[in-house]
C-alpha cells in the first residue's frame, strides 16, 4: 500500500497496539467469519484507502495481488514464488524488461538523463521499439553499474548530504558538564536516525566513459599487475562482457570460462564464476540447502559461538549481527549435512568467510561452495581421525621446503621451529586465516583452478620470500615474525606456479 500510494495506511496517529486492535476488530476474526476471505480483504483494502484513490488508480492485476496477500489464514496466503507466477508479474517478464526494471522504476532514483529534468525515467519505447539501445548502462545489472561507477571514482560518502554522514564519537561528547543537577535531554544524533531523503547519484560521467570505451587495451593490460587490471574500467568492462557471454552459454562454455579465469576473474562476477568452477551450475543450491536442519542444537554449537565472533571480526558484513546469524546457519548446515563422516574443526569458519561475503544474500550458494571446496580439495583434513593426514601434509611441505631452500630448513630445525607450529592453519584454512579477504580472493582465483598441490608450493613461496628475515632470528623471533606476516600475494603465486612446474 505504501509503495503504491506513497503514504502510510492509517491516517490517525495510532500506536502499534491501537493499529492491531483496529485491524482485529475490523476483520472480525471469529471462526464464523474465516470463510469470508474475499469480503474481508475488500473491506480491509477500502478501509486503508478511505478516499478510494487506490481502488481507482491501480489495475485489476495488482488489486488481485493485494487481495491474495490479505488472506487472514497464513495457509491461504501465496508464497513469494507463487506470487511471481501471478499474471500481473508474468506479464512484466513477457516484456523482456526484467533486467532494466531498476532503470524504469529504481529503488533509489538515479540521475539517468539530464536532458529532461521533469522525467528521470527511461523511455520504454526506446527499449521496445529500437534494436540499438543508446544508453550503454540500460541493460546492465545494477551491481555492475555500481561497480563501474566506483571504479571511475564514485563514492557514496561524498554523495550523501552532510547531515547523513557519520560524525566522530568525540564530537558527540557533551561540551558542558553539570554537577549536582540532571543533565538536559539530548536528541539522538542524526547520523544514527533513519532519514528518508533521496540522494541523487549522477551517472553522466560513467555513461560517457562507457560509450567511449577503448577496446584495444585488453592485450596491453594483461601484461600489467592484477591490481592495475582490476582498477582499469576499460579492461574490466571488456572482461565482464566476455564472462557474461560465457556464463549465459553454460554448460557448453565451461571449458572456455575456466581458461579465461586462469588469466583473471572480474571482481563483480567472482561469486558466479567461483560457483561454476566448483560445479554448482549443475545443481539447485536452494533446494539442497532448504532440506538441511539449521536450527536444532548440535554438538558443536558452543564452539561455533566462540569461533564466529573472532572470524574476520573487522569486516563490516561478517562482524554484523546479520553476518553472525548467516555464519551460524551455514556452519550448522555444513555440520548437519556431513555428520558423522566429517567433523567441525577450527578453520571451517575461515573457509566459509570468502563465500559468505560474495554470496551474502544467497546463503544456499555460500553453503554449496563450502561443501564442494572441502569435498574436492581438503576432504581428509576434516575427518574425525585427521591427525595422520595433516602430519603427512606437513611432512610433504617440509620436504619441499628442504628441496628448494635447505639452508632455511636446517636453521629452523636447529631452533625446533617445525611446520606444525606455524603452517597448520595455512593448510586448514587455505591461508584465509592469515590474509585479509581482498588478498584471499586473488589467491583463491588461482587455487581453485590449479592442482591440489599448489597450496604446498604457495607455502614454500611464502617462506622463501621471508628467508632473509628468518635466518638471523631465534625461536621467539621466528614465532613473532610468522605471526606478523605481510607478503605480496601475487608475487608468491608466481613463485608457487614456477616451483610447481
C-alpha positions in Angstrom: 0.0 0.0 0.0 2.7 2.4 1.0 4.7 1.8 -2.3 1.6 2.4 -4.4 0.2 5.5 -2.7 3.3 7.0 -1.1 1.6 7.3 2.3 1.1 5.2 5.4 -2.0 3.1 5.7 -3.6 4.7 8.7 -4.4 8.4 8.8 -4.9 8.5 12.5 -1.9 8.9 14.8 -2.1 5.4 16.3 0.5 3.4 18.1 1.2 -0.3 17.2 -1.3 -1.7 19.8 -4.1 0.5 18.6 -3.4 -0.4 15.0 -3.5 -4.1 15.7 -6.7 -3.7 17.8 -8.3 -1.8 14.9 -7.4 -4.4 12.4 -8.6 -7.3 14.5 -11.8 -5.5 15.2 -12.3 -4.6 11.5 -11.6 -8.1 10.2 -13.8 -9.7 12.9 -11.6 -12.8 13.4 -14.3 -15.1 14.7 -14.3 -18.7 13.4 -17.6 -18.0 11.7 -16.0 -15.3 9.5 -13.0 -17.3 8.3 -14.7 -18.3 5.2 -15.5 -14.7 4.1 -11.9 -14.1 2.9 -12.8 -12.1 -0.2 -15.2 -9.8 1.6 -12.7 -9.1 4.4 -9.9 -8.4 2.0 -12.1 -6.0 0.1 -13.2 -4.4 3.3 -9.6 -4.0 4.5 -8.5 -2.5 1.2 -11.3 0.0 1.2 -10.6 0.8 4.9 -7.0 1.5 4.2 -7.8 3.8 1.3 -10.8 5.6 2.7 -10.9 8.1 -0.3 -10.8 5.1 -2.7 -7.8 6.6 -4.6 -6.0 3.2 -4.7 -9.1 1.3 -5.9 -9.5 3.7 -8.8 -5.8 4.0 -9.9 -4.3 0.5 -9.7 -5.1 -2.1 -12.3 -7.0 -5.2 -11.7 -4.0 -7.5 -11.7 -2.2 -5.6 -8.8 -5.6 -5.3 -7.0 -5.8 -9.1 -7.1 -2.3 -9.5 -5.8 -3.1 -7.3 -2.8 -6.3 -9.3 -2.1 -4.3 -12.6 -2.2 -1.8 -11.2 0.4 -4.6 -10.1 2.7 -5.9 -13.6 3.4 -6.5 -14.0 7.1 -5.2 -17.5 7.4 -1.4 -17.8 6.6 -2.1 -21.1 5.0 -4.2 -19.4 2.3 -1.7 -16.7 1.5 0.6 -17.3 -1.5 4.3 -17.7 -1.1 6.6 -15.2 -2.9 7.4 -17.8 -5.6 3.7 -18.4 -6.1 3.1 -14.6 -6.4 5.8 -14.3 -9.0 3.7 -16.7 -11.2 0.6 -14.4 -10.9 -0.4 -12.9 -14.3 0.4 -9.4 -13.1 4.1 -10.3 -12.8 4.4 -12.7 -15.7 3.1 -10.0 -18.0 6.1 -7.9 -17.0 8.5 -10.7 -17.6 7.0 -11.3 -21.1 8.0 -7.7 -22.0 11.7 -8.9 -21.6 12.4 -5.8 -19.4 13.3 -7.7 -16.3 17.0 -6.7 -16.3 16.2 -3.0 -16.7 13.4 -2.7 -14.1 15.8 -0.7 -11.9 16.1 1.8 -14.7 12.3 2.1 -15.2 11.4 2.5 -11.5 14.5 2.3 -9.3 14.5 1.8 -5.6 16.9 4.7 -5.3 16.3 7.2 -8.0 19.3 7.7 -10.3 20.1 10.7 -12.4 19.6 8.8 -15.7 19.1 11.5 -18.2 19.7 15.2 -17.5 18.2 16.3 -20.8 14.7 16.1 -19.4 14.5 17.5 -15.9 10.9 16.5 -15.4 11.4 12.9 -16.3 14.2 10.8 -14.9 12.7 7.5 -16.2 13.9 5.8 -19.3 11.5 5.9 -22.3 10.1 2.5 -22.7 9.5 3.0 -26.4 13.3 3.3 -26.9 13.8 -0.1 -25.3 11.0 -1.8 -27.1 11.0 -0.1 -30.5 14.6 0.1 -31.4 17.2 -2.6 -32.0 20.0 -0.4 -30.7 19.9 0.8 -27.1 21.6 4.2 -26.9 22.2 4.1 -23.2 25.2 1.8 -22.5 24.0 1.2 -18.9 20.4 0.3 -19.8 20.8 -3.5 -19.9 23.5 -3.9 -17.3 22.6 -5.1 -13.8 22.7 -2.6 -11.0 25.6 -4.3 -9.3 27.7 -3.9 -12.4 26.7 -0.2 -12.8 27.6 0.5 -9.2 30.9 -1.4 -9.6 31.9 0.6 -12.7 30.8 3.8 -11.0 33.1 3.2 -8.1 36.0 2.3 -10.5 35.5 5.7 -12.0 36.0 7.3 -8.6 32.4 7.4 -7.4 31.9 7.4 -3.6 28.7 7.1 -1.7 30.1 9.0 1.2 30.8 12.0 -1.0 27.3 11.9 -2.5 25.5 11.8 0.9 24.3 15.1 2.4 26.4 16.4 5.2 23.6 15.6 7.7 23.7 11.9 6.8 27.5 11.4 7.1 28.8 9.8 10.3 30.3 12.1 12.9 33.3 11.1 15.0 32.3 9.9 18.5 34.5 12.6 20.2 32.4 15.3 18.5 29.2 13.8 20.1 30.5 14.2 23.7 28.6 16.9 25.7 30.5 20.2 25.8 29.0 21.2 29.2 29.2 19.1 32.3 26.8 20.0 35.2 27.5 18.7 38.7 24.7 18.1 41.1 21.9 18.6 38.6 20.2 16.4 36.0 21.7 16.6 32.5 19.4 18.1 29.9 17.7 15.8 27.5 19.8 15.3 24.3 18.3 14.4 21.0 19.8 11.4 19.3 22.4 12.3 16.7 21.1 12.5 13.1 23.7 10.1 11.9 22.0 7.3 13.9 18.5 8.1 12.8 16.8 6.8 9.6 16.5 9.5 7.0 14.1 9.0 4.1 15.6 11.8 1.9 16.6 10.7 -1.6 20.2 11.3 -2.7 20.7 11.5 -6.4 23.7 9.8 -7.9 24.8 11.2 -11.3 25.8 8.6 -13.9 26.6 11.0 -16.7 30.4 10.7 -16.4 30.1 6.9 -16.3 27.8 6.8 -19.3 30.1 9.0 -21.3 33.1 6.8 -20.4 31.3 3.6 -21.2 30.3 5.0 -24.7 34.0 5.8 -25.4 35.4 2.5 -24.1 38.8 1.6 -25.6 38.6 -1.9 -26.9 42.2 -2.2 -27.9 43.5 -2.2 -24.3 42.8 -5.9 -23.5 46.1 -7.4 -24.7 48.1 -4.5 -23.3 46.6 -4.7 -19.9 47.0 -8.4 -19.5 50.7 -7.8 -19.1 50.2 -5.4 -16.1 49.7 -6.4 -12.5 46.4 -7.8 -11.3 45.7 -4.7 -9.1 46.1 -2.5 -12.1 43.8 -4.6 -14.2 41.1 -4.7 -11.5 41.3 -0.9 -11.3 41.1 -0.3 -15.0 37.5 0.4 -16.1 38.1 -0.2 -19.8 39.7 -3.6 -19.1 37.0 -4.6 -16.6 34.2 -3.6 -19.0 35.6 -5.9 -21.7 36.2 -8.8 -19.3 32.8 -8.5 -17.7 31.1 -8.7 -21.2 33.3 -11.7 -22.1 32.3 -13.6 -18.9 28.7 -12.6 -19.2 28.5 -14.4 -22.5 30.3 -17.4 -21.2 28.0 -17.6 -18.1 25.0 -17.4 -20.4 26.3 -20.3 -22.6 26.8 -22.9 -19.8 27.4 -25.8 -19.7 28.9 -25.8 -23.2 31.1 -22.7 -22.5 32.6 -24.0 -19.2 36.0 -25.1 -20.7 36.5 -21.6 -22.1 35.3 -20.0 -18.9 37.9 -22.0 -16.9 40.6 -21.0 -19.5 39.7 -17.3 -19.2 39.5 -17.5 -15.4 43.2 -18.6 -15.3 44.0 -15.1 -16.7 41.9 -13.2 -14.1 38.4 -13.0 -12.8 36.4 -9.8 -12.7 35.6 -9.0 -9.1 31.9 -8.1 -9.8 31.3 -11.6 -11.2 33.6 -13.6 -8.9 30.7 -15.2 -7.0 29.1 -16.5 -10.2 32.4 -17.7 -11.7 33.5 -19.5 -8.5 30.2 -21.3 -8.4 30.8 -22.5 -11.9 34.4 -23.6 -11.1 33.1 -25.6 -8.1 30.5 -27.2 -10.3 27.4 -25.6 -8.8 25.8 -24.8 -12.2 24.6 -28.4 -12.3 22.6 -28.3 -9.0 19.8 -26.4 -7.3 21.6 -24.9 -4.3 18.4 -23.6 -2.6 16.7 -26.9 -2.8 19.6 -28.7 -1.2 20.1 -26.0 1.5 16.4 -25.9 2.4 16.3 -29.6 3.2 19.0 -29.3 5.9 18.1 -28.7 9.6 19.9 -25.5 10.6 18.1 -24.8 13.8 18.3 -27.9 16.1 21.0 -28.0 18.7 24.2 -29.8 17.8 27.4 -30.9 19.5 29.5 -28.1 18.0 27.2 -25.2 18.8 29.3 -24.0 21.7 32.5 -24.0 19.6 30.6 -22.1 16.8 29.6 -19.4 19.3 33.3 -18.9 20.2 34.6 -19.0 16.6 32.1 -16.9 14.7 32.7 -13.6 16.5 36.5 -14.0 16.0 36.4 -14.7 12.3 37.3 -11.6 10.3 36.0 -9.5 13.2 36.9 -6.2 11.5 34.9 -6.9 8.3 31.7 -4.8 8.4 29.4 -7.6 6.9 30.8 -10.5 8.8 31.0 -8.7 12.1 27.4 -7.5 11.9 24.6 -9.3 13.8 23.2 -10.5 10.4 26.6 -11.7 9.4 26.9 -13.8 12.6 23.4 -15.2 12.0 24.2 -16.3 8.5 27.6 -17.7 9.7 25.8 -19.8 12.3 23.1 -21.1 9.9 25.5 -22.1 7.1 28.1 -23.7 9.5 25.3 -25.6 11.3 24.0 -26.8 7.9 27.5 -27.9 6.9 27.9 -29.9 10.2 24.5 -31.5 9.9 25.0 -32.5 6.3 28.4 -34.1 6.8 27.9 -35.8 10.2 29.3 -38.3 11.1 31.8 -38.6 8.2 33.3 -35.1 8.7 33.6 -33.1 11.9 33.8 -29.4 12.6 37.4 -28.1 13.3 38.5 -24.6 13.8 39.1 -23.3 10.3 35.9 -24.2 8.6 34.6 -20.7 9.6 37.6 -19.1 7.8 36.9 -21.2 4.7 33.3 -20.1 4.7 34.1 -16.3 5.1 35.0 -15.5 1.4 32.0 -17.4 0.1 29.6 -15.8 2.6 30.8 -12.2 1.7 30.4 -12.9 -2.0 27.0 -14.5 -1.5 25.7 -12.6 1.4 22.2 -12.6 0.0 22.4 -16.2 -1.2 23.2 -18.4 1.8 22.4 -21.5 -0.2 25.2 -20.9 -2.7 27.6 -20.0 0.1 26.9 -23.3 1.7 27.3 -25.3 -1.5 30.5 -23.5 -2.3 31.9 -24.5 1.1 30.7 -28.1 0.7 32.3 -28.5 -2.7 35.5 -26.8 -1.7 36.0 -29.2 1.2 34.9 -32.2 -0.8 37.2 -31.5 -3.8 40.3 -30.0 -2.1 40.5 -30.9 1.6 38.2 -33.7 2.5 40.8 -35.6 4.5 41.5 -32.6 6.7 38.1 -32.8 8.4 37.8 -36.5 9.1 37.5 -37.5 12.7 41.0 -39.0 12.5 42.6 -36.2 10.5 45.8 -36.0 12.6 47.6 -38.6 10.4 46.5 -36.8 7.1 47.7 -33.4 8.5 51.0 -34.8 9.6 51.6 -36.3 6.2 50.7 -33.0 4.6 53.1 -31.0 6.8 55.9 -33.5 6.2 55.4 -33.1 2.4 55.6 -29.3 2.9 58.8 -29.7 5.0 60.4 -31.9 2.3 59.5 -29.4 -0.5 60.9 -26.6 1.5 64.1 -28.6 2.2 64.5 -29.3 -1.5 64.1 -25.6 -2.5 65.8 -24.0 0.5 67.8 -26.4 2.6 69.7 -23.7 4.5 66.4 -22.3 5.9 65.1 -25.7 6.9 68.3 -26.6 8.7 68.2 -23.3 10.6 64.5 -23.8 11.6 65.1 -27.4 12.6 68.0 -26.4 14.9 65.7 -24.0 16.6 62.9 -26.6 16.8 60.6 -24.3 14.8 58.8 -27.1 12.9 55.9 -26.6 10.3 53.2 -27.8 12.8 53.9 -24.6 14.8 53.1 -22.2 12.0 51.8 -23.9 8.8 48.9 -26.0 10.2 46.4 -23.1 10.0 47.6 -22.2 6.5 46.5 -25.6 5.1 43.4 -26.0 7.2 42.0 -22.6 6.0 43.7 -22.3 2.6 45.5 -19.2 4.1 42.2 -17.4 4.8 43.2 -17.3 8.5 46.3 -15.1 7.8 45.2 -13.0 4.9 42.6 -10.2 4.5 39.6 -11.1 2.3 40.8 -9.0 -0.7 44.0 -11.0 -0.8 42.1 -14.3 -0.4 40.1 -13.5 -3.5 43.2 -13.1 -5.5 44.8 -16.3 -4.1 41.7 -18.5 -4.4 41.2 -17.4 -8.0 44.3 -19.5 -8.7 44.0 -22.2 -6.1 40.5 -23.2 -7.3 41.7 -23.6 -10.9 45.1 -25.4 -10.4 46.3 -28.7 -9.0 45.6 -29.5 -5.3 49.4 -29.4 -4.6 49.5 -25.6 -5.3 48.9 -24.6 -1.6 52.0 -26.5 -0.7 54.1 -24.6 -3.2 52.5 -21.3 -2.1 53.5 -22.0 1.5 57.1 -22.7 0.2 57.0 -19.4 -1.7 56.0 -17.5 1.5 58.9 -19.0 3.4 61.4 -18.2 0.5 60.1 -14.6 0.4 60.9 -14.3 4.2 64.1 -16.4 4.4 66.4 -13.5 4.8 64.3 -12.2 7.7 64.1 -15.6 9.4 67.7 -16.8 9.1 69.2 -14.4 11.8 66.3 -14.9 14.3 66.0 -17.2 17.3 62.9 -19.3 18.1 60.9 -16.4 19.6 61.9 -14.1 16.9 60.7 -16.6 14.2 57.4 -17.1 16.0 56.8 -13.3 16.2 57.8 -12.8 12.5 55.4 -15.6 11.3 52.5 -14.1 13.3 53.0 -10.7 11.7 53.4 -11.9 8.1 52.8 -9.4 5.3 53.7 -10.5 1.8 52.9 -9.9 -1.8 50.2 -12.4 -2.7 50.6 -12.0 -6.5 54.4 -12.4 -6.3 54.1 -15.5 -4.1 51.6 -17.0 -6.6 54.1 -16.5 -9.4 56.8 -18.2 -7.4 54.5 -21.1 -6.5 53.5 -21.7 -10.1 57.1 -21.6 -11.1 58.1 -24.1 -8.4 55.1 -26.5 -9.2 56.1 -26.5 -12.9 
